[in-house]
Amino acid sequence: QVFIKDPNGVRICLIEHTQEYREKYM
């Protein structure tokens, strides 16, 4: 279970979309 802050400052739990969110926000 990993948490990051998206551009809006919202904590997103990266469970199902880890790779997708990494590509978008990291």
Contacts in CASP RR format, 6 or more apart in sequence:
PFRMAT RR
TARGET T0000
AUTHOR 0000-0000-0000
METHOD contacts of the structure
MODEL  1
QVFIKDPNGVRICLIEHTQEYREKYM
1 13 0 8 1.000
1 14 0 8 1.000
1 15 0 8 1.000
2 13 0 8 1.000
2 14 0 8 1.000
2 18 0 8 1.000
3 11 0 8 1.000
3 12 0 8 1.000
3 13 0 8 1.000
3 14 0 8 1.000
4 11 0 8 1.000
4 12 0 8 1.000
4 14 0 8 1.000
4 21 0 8 1.000
4 25 0 8 1.000
4 26 0 8 1.000
5 11 0 8 1.000
5 12 0 8 1.000
6 12 0 8 1.000
6 21 0 8 1.000
6 25 0 8 1.000
7 25 0 8 1.000
12 21 0 8 1.000
14 21 0 8 1.000
14 22 0 8 1.000
END
